[in-house]
Amino acid sequence: MGNTKRYWAGVGAIVAGLASIPSGAAAGTTDRGGDPAVVRTAQGAVRGTVAADHRSFRGIPYAEPVDRTLRWRSPQPMEPWQGVRDARKPARGCAQPLGLPMDRPSDAEDCLYLNVTTPARHPDGPLKPVVVWLHGGHFFLGQGDTWGGRTMAVEGDVVVVTVNYRLGPLGFLTHPGLERSPAAPGNLGIEDQQAALRWVRANAAAFGGDPGNVTLAGQSAGATSVCAHLAAPGSKGLFHRAVLQSNSCATTLRTREEAGAGAEALVERTGCDEDPAGVAACMRELPARKLIEAAGFPGESAWEPGPVAGGPVLPVDPAEAVATGRFHRVPVLIGATRDEYRAHVWGMERTHMLCAPGRKRPCALTADQYREQIRAAFGADAGKVLARYPLDDHDTPSEALSAAMTDVQYALPILDTARALSRYVPTYMYEFADRDAPFFTEAARVTFATGAYHTAELPYLFDVGYAQPPTAAQEDLSDTMVGYWTSFAHDGDPNRRGLPSWPRFDTRAGHVQRLATGPEGVGRTDFARAHHLGFWRSLTS
């Protein structure tokens, strides 16, 4: 990337709000004598930030502000405003607890905003592809402005849009007492994302973006969201390519009945189950902070955040839709990191989960705890798993557990998703395998090598402020990855001149592109063999 690289530690233009234009106005309309910092949207004018090579517009509302009167209701269209709205600072993230180093706690319900970065304005140039990014965070953490889009926008000649959407119980709670309409609870976060996509379709041209060439991309929970949109009737036509990073479409979602049963546990934790005024009235009066505290972190209660199958938003489970070909037929880029689960084990070591009384955190996983975790996860098959992943093959018990869980929870379902998709649409699969990837700058001590952990690829694609600085080789890999991702956004094919060839994935050859530094470099990897997928299939056959 030469001297343009990489504002890794948080360059000022983190992402900016994509604006829109009224019907009849020309694409890229600006106010006040062509001031490139001011753009007229369908709702009103916005003022962003202009740099030498890009523009950013942050905190643009794509729906009406949510308050307690709109809690657990579908997103409402934004009303127009007068004057010029300041779009130089990001909005707050949606209500969430303190989480990972890249996340910020929030109690905000007024959070339905998006951000955009564009290349420097060329009024007479062709419209550019739009990349809409859905952040991860297990549907209870994250915010759009973490993911700075300058590098991708400038080097890939695309418009980058990042989105906030409702999280936790405010975005994914299914309870009969809250249902003013059958569409809303359980999938409000998905509806928020659809509202943002509709806003992009209506308004992308104002910032030089092509509403007919939108790539919907996401990582972790964001990838699960992309799977949902592949199946959701209301998402048809809102995007034209899809990128799924570190999650699959192979795992079935909860049904509405299952989600409702879990919601009862959450309601009990709030105390609203005993309120004489009724559950709905009580839940609507609770501060957002109280709801977040009652929900806890995933795994702490019977309630789990995330999309729900059933109802008008997702009438067919995405796993079934993809397996049977009943999904929106768009090209797909999909993949995983080499050591996904190491991030999860790091989280376990940071918490009380592995700590005996009196032990100071982080508490390294012991050999006995490794065996306990495997027995808890695999029951009667635990002996076979322990034999396949012996401690002697790994430097630490943490790495042994991570290897087994990465293979079964990530590698297997992601490869199965690629196989299913490739029967119907052009599909490209990758594995990010830089095992020296920069880790969090403010992370607690780590007791093992973090490798190519879950989220490790993101600083190679976005301008972020939380990661350690990259090496020169990692900057080169970043250049290659940005080239692949943005080439895919342009025409549904990651290949372009100057980049290593990346063949399509199919069920016969099964090409998986390795993305790594050092001797391995960029090229084909034997994904199934490296992740023991034959073994895992034998356990379910």
QUICORWO-V316862 format. One record per helix or strand of 2 or more residues. SS is the DSSP state (h for helix, s for strand). FROM is the first residue (numbers start at 1). TO is the last residue. If there is no record, write none. Layout:
SS|FROM|TO  SS|FROM|TO
This chain:
h|2|4  s|38|40  s|45|47  s|49|50  s|54|61  s|84|86  s|113|119  s|128|134  h|144|146  h|150|156  s|159|163  h|168|172  h|176|178  h|188|207  s|209|219  h|221|231  h|233|235  s|241|245  s|254|255  h|256|270  h|272|274  h|279|285  h|288|295  s|308|309  h|318|324  s|331|337  h|342|350  h|352|354  h|367|388  h|391|393  h|397|422  s|427|432  h|458|460  h|472|491  s|512|515  s|523|524  h|527|530  h|533|540
